[in-house]
Amino acid sequence: QVEGLVDVCLICGANFGGVKVPRDDRKELEEEAANAVMDWEKGLYHRPASGSTGDNVDPRSSGTQSIVSGMDVTPADALKTCHGILFYYISKLLNEGGEAKQRLAESLVAACASSSDDKFLHSMYEHMLSTNQVKTALRIDSTSLETWLVNEKKDSNLLSDYYSIHGRHFSAGEILLNKAVDPKKVPLAQRIECLTRAANSYSLAMQSTRPSSNMMSMIGGYDQTHGRALQDRQVSVETLKANIKAIEEKLDIAKIQQRVLTSVDQ
């Protein structure tokens, strides 16, 4: 069970600064979390040096590669390793392909997404984006991910894609339109692209606010009976039509500007 793997890693990580896991059985046993590395844990949370150096060479003396060992391992090292185990298997399963492994990877991501540890979640989001698992990351249906995208990444393309995947087409349109009319200089080609995508998002908002039938959202939690917490703003059809008309006017102007610039360059 992937939930068991996630629990083991996060419960272990809670000993080294991570957030306690609600399902941690130690609460029932009234067992206190460890505040220091136990003897049996020495050497467990670091990568051993490759090869033998012999003559009392300090492994930390290398300017290009630092190796921690024994008591040099800090709680932060241990916590990073606990989290890294989960990230490793997420990447491994997603990269290997195959329907069965894809389902297992999605279950693992969903189980991880149920954590209440914001630092762990943010590290997971960053890991997935940096390892080209953007589509899988954006399918996580979570207010935590939305907040992180808004406040930390501040990437309008990622945020609009996230809203579109979860059927929040009006919100996606708003993000794209705001980017297109940003007072900062936006390249003309990019402005046209944003306006076009914004119009398409508003059109989809008039049709349906639900994700497409072939898109499976991954709920950020174990209990799949709960509905998604994310909801799009309720707007009238008239408002959407007015927005589309205003965008079409802006598009006409932008395309005229593009033709003029093209003529000048020739």
N, C-alpha and C positions, 0 to 999 in steps of 0.2 A: 504494500500500500504506500503510495507516494506521500500520503498524509503523515505516516509514521516516520519516513525519512526527513520530512520537513520539521516535524516535532523534535526529533533527535538533534538535528543541527541547531535549531533555534533555542532549544532548552539548554544545550551545551553552551551556545553563545551567550545565554543569559548570565552564565557564571562570569563572563568577562566584559560586562558592560551592555549587553543586549537587553532588550525588553523581555520581561518574563512572559512565558507562554501560558495562556489560561488553562490549557489542558495538562500543565505540568503536575504530575502526581506527587511531587515533593510537597505541594501545598497541603495535600491530605495527610502526609506523613509528618508535617511540620518540620521539615528538614531545611536547614539554612543553606543558602547558596554559598559556594566557595568564593573566597576573596583573593586567593593566591593560587599559583600553579602547584598542583600536587606532584609528588615525586614520580608517580607513574605517567604524568603528562609531559615530563621533560622530553624534549625532542620530538613531540607529537605534532606540534603546530609550526614546523618550519621545514624547509627543503634542505636536505643534507647536502654538504659540499660534494661535488663530483671529483673523484680521484683522491689521492693521498698526497698531502704537501709535506708532511714529515716535520721538518726542522722548526717546530714551535712558531709557525707563521700564524699571525692573527688573522682569522678569516674575514675580519671587518676591515682589514687594511687595504683591500682591493678598491681601487677608485671607480671601477666600472660595475662591480657586482658585489652587493653586500649580502653576507650570509649570517643569519642569526642562529645561535645555538644555545642549548642548555638554559641557564637562568637569564640569558640575554633576551629570551622571548618575552614580550610584553603582553598584557591582556588584549591590547589592540591587535597584535599579531594573531592571537588565538581567535578573537572574534572574526577577524577577516578570513581566517581559514575556515571557520564554521560556515560562514556565508558563502565562501568560495566553492565549497563542495556542492552546494545547490546550484550555483551559477554554472559550474562545470557540467553538471548533468543536464541542465536546461539546454545549453549550447550543443552538447553531444547528441542528445536526442533529436533536436531540431535539425541539426546538420546532417545526420545520417539518413533522414528521409524515411519513407514508408508510412503507410496509414496507421499501423499499430503504434509505431514510435511517435508519430505526430500526436496521436490521441494521448499517449502517456506524457509527452512533453506538455501538452495543454493542461492536463490534470495537475502536473507538477507546478506549472506557472500559476494556475488558479489557487492551488493550496498555498503557495508562497504569498500570493496577493492577499490572502486573508489575514496575514500578520498585522499586528497593531504597531509594529516597530517601524516608524517612519524612516529611520536611517537605513534599515535593511531594505525597505521597499524602494527608496530612492537609489540605493546602490544597484538593486536588481533592474530598475528601469534604465539606468545609465548603462549597465552591462549589456542589456538587450539591444539598446540603440547602437552601442559601439561595436557590436558583433553582427550587425546587419540583420537583426531580427525585429525590424521596426514594425512590420505588419502584425506580428504576433504580439508585440508589446502594446500596440494601440488597440488591440481587441480586448484588453483587460478592462472590464466595466467597473471603474472605481473612481470615487471622488478624490481619493489620494493621488491617483495618476493625473487626473484633470488639474488638481491644484499644483502639482509638480510641474506640469507642462506650462501652466500659466505663469507661475511665480519663479521657477528655476530655469527652465529651458527658454521660455519666451520666444518660441519658434512658431510663427503664424501658420506655416505649412503643416507642421506636426499637429498643431491644435485643431486646425480645420479638418485634417484627415481623421483625427480622433473623433470629432463630432460627426463627421459623415458616416464613419463606420458604425456608430451607435445610433444612427437615424436622427441625429439632431441637426437636421439640414439648415434650419433657420440660423442656429448658432454658427454653423460653418460659413454660411453666407455672410453673416455679420463680420466675422474675422477677416474674410477675404476682401470684403468691401472696404473695411477700415484700412487694410493694408494698401489697397489701390488708391485711396484718397489721402494717404498719409502725407502731411505737409513736407516731410523729408523727401528728398528727390528719389523717386522710384523709377528705374529704367522703363522706358515706354513699352517695350515688349513684355516686361513683367507686369506692368499695369494692365495691359490688355488681357493677359492670361488670368490675372486675379479677378478682373471684372467679368470675364467669361465664366469662370468657375463659380463666382458669386451668383450670377444669374441662374446657372444650372442648379445650384443648391437651393435657391428660393423656389425654383420650379418643382424640385423634388419635395420641398416642404409642403407645397400645395397638394401633392399626391398622397404622401404618407410620411409619418414621422417614425416609422419602424424600420429596422435594418432590413436589407435585402434578404430573401429567403435562403440564399446560399452562404450567408455570413453567420457564423456561430460566435456569439459574444461569450467571453469567458468571465463568469461572475467572480468577483473578488471575494470568495468565501467558500466554505465547505457546504453550507446549506443551500442547495440549488433551488429550494422552494420559494426563497425570497425574491421579489421582483427587483429589478435594477433600480438603484437610487437616483440615477441620472435621468432628468426629464428636460425636454426642450421647452422654451418659452412658448406660450400659447398666443398666436397672432392670427388676425383675420385674413381671409383670402384677399380682401381688398388691399390690406397693407402689403401683402406679398406681391400683388400685381403692381402696386405703385412703386415698390422697390425695384422690380424687374424693369419697369418702364424707365425709371431714372437711370438704371445701369445701362440700358440700351442706348440712351442719349449720350452718356459718358463714353460708351464704346464707339459710337459713331464719330465723336470728336477725336478720340484717341486714334482711330484708324485713319482719319483724314491727316492727322499729324504724322502718322507713320508713312503715308504715301508721299507727303511733302518732303520728309526727310530722305526718303528713298530716291526721290527725283533729284534732290540737291546733291546727293552723294554720287549720282551717275555722271 
